[in-house]
Amino acid sequence: MVKHLPAPLLSALTGLVLLINLLTTIVPFFAVTLAKFVVPLPAWRRRCSATLVHFAEGWIDRNSRILAATQPIRWDVRGLEGLSPQRWYLVLSNRPLGVPSVDDRRNCPDTRLLAL
């Protein structure tokens, strides 16, 4: 439904929704980051770290859903056979679209990726 809007309107709508997603995520994210920095207890910091990961993964998931709902993206993903969910991977992209495409966990389910 939304994908059939004129391109300038669709772009503005997508950007606005992505901005709202960012702003609603960044405030609690920085609040937990500050709390983690201020309280020096190891157990507290571990809990804060888990919460920060939860915030980041939620933000990525919402971004992926927003893009899927507003952009006609067709994925052609290959070479995932050797990836392990127990390992971390550093992904570098020379294109701005590379990071959102890697962040979309539907492309690499249960795999930890750090995309730069």
C-alpha positions as CSV (number, residue, x, y, z in Angstrom):
1,M,0.0,0.0,0.0
2,V,2.6,2.6,1.1
3,K,5.1,1.4,-1.6
4,H,2.8,2.9,-4.3
5,L,3.1,6.5,-3.1
6,P,5.0,8.9,-5.3
7,A,8.8,8.6,-4.7
8,P,9.4,12.0,-3.0
9,L,6.5,11.4,-0.6
10,L,7.6,7.9,0.1
11,S,11.2,9.0,0.8
12,A,10.0,11.8,3.1
13,L,7.7,9.4,5.0
14,T,10.4,6.7,5.3
15,G,12.9,9.2,6.6
16,L,10.4,10.6,9.1
17,V,9.6,7.2,10.5
18,L,13.3,6.2,10.6
19,L,14.0,9.4,12.5
20,I,11.2,8.8,15.0
21,N,12.5,5.3,15.5
22,L,16.0,6.7,16.1
23,L,14.8,9.3,18.6
24,T,12.6,7.0,20.6
25,T,15.5,4.5,20.9
26,I,18.4,6.9,21.5
27,V,17.1,8.5,24.7
28,P,16.7,5.3,26.7
29,F,19.9,4.0,25.1
30,F,22.0,6.9,26.4
31,A,20.2,6.8,29.8
32,V,21.3,3.2,30.3
33,T,24.8,4.0,28.9
34,L,25.1,6.8,31.5
35,A,23.8,4.5,34.3
36,K,26.3,1.9,33.3
37,F,29.1,4.4,33.4
38,V,28.1,5.9,36.8
39,V,27.6,2.7,38.7
40,P,30.8,0.6,38.9
41,L,29.3,-2.7,39.9
42,P,30.2,-5.6,37.6
43,A,26.8,-7.2,37.8
44,W,25.0,-3.9,37.1
45,R,27.3,-3.2,34.1
46,R,26.6,-6.7,32.7
47,R,22.8,-6.1,33.0
48,C,23.2,-2.7,31.4
49,S,25.2,-4.2,28.5
50,A,22.5,-6.8,27.9
51,T,19.9,-4.0,27.9
52,L,21.9,-1.9,25.5
53,V,22.2,-4.9,23.1
54,H,18.4,-5.4,23.4
55,F,17.9,-1.7,22.5
56,A,20.3,-1.9,19.5
57,E,18.7,-5.1,18.2
58,G,15.2,-3.7,18.6
59,W,16.3,-0.5,16.7
60,I,17.8,-2.6,13.9
61,D,14.7,-4.8,13.7
62,R,12.4,-1.8,13.5
63,N,14.6,-0.2,10.8
64,S,14.4,-3.4,8.8
65,R,10.6,-3.6,9.1
66,I,10.3,0.1,8.1
67,L,12.4,-0.4,5.1
68,A,10.6,-3.6,4.2
69,A,7.3,-1.8,4.4
70,T,8.3,1.2,2.4
71,Q,11.0,0.2,0.0
72,P,10.9,-2.4,-2.8
73,I,14.0,-4.3,-1.8
74,R,14.7,-7.8,-3.2
75,W,17.6,-9.6,-1.4
76,D,20.0,-12.0,-3.1
77,V,22.0,-13.3,-0.2
78,R,24.7,-16.0,-0.7
79,G,27.5,-17.6,1.2
80,L,25.9,-18.0,4.7
81,E,26.4,-21.7,4.9
82,G,29.7,-21.4,6.9
83,L,28.5,-18.8,9.4
84,S,28.1,-19.8,13.1
85,P,25.6,-18.3,15.5
86,Q,28.2,-18.7,18.3
87,R,30.8,-16.4,16.6
88,W,31.0,-12.7,16.0
89,Y,31.7,-11.3,12.5
90,L,33.0,-7.9,11.5
91,V,31.5,-6.6,8.3
92,L,32.8,-3.6,6.4
93,S,30.9,-1.9,3.7
94,N,32.0,0.6,1.1
95,R,28.4,1.5,0.4
96,P,25.8,3.2,2.7
97,L,23.2,0.5,1.9
98,G,25.6,-2.2,3.0
99,V,25.1,-1.8,6.7
100,P,21.2,-1.9,6.7
101,S,21.3,-4.9,4.5
102,V,23.7,-6.7,6.9
103,D,21.8,-5.5,9.9
104,D,18.6,-7.1,8.7
105,R,18.7,-10.3,10.8
106,R,16.3,-12.0,8.4
107,N,19.3,-12.3,6.0
108,C,21.6,-13.9,8.7
109,P,19.3,-15.3,11.4
110,D,20.9,-16.0,14.8
111,T,24.3,-14.7,13.6
112,R,26.1,-11.9,15.6
113,L,27.3,-9.2,13.2
114,L,29.2,-6.0,13.9
115,A,28.7,-3.9,10.8
116,L,30.8,-0.8,10.3
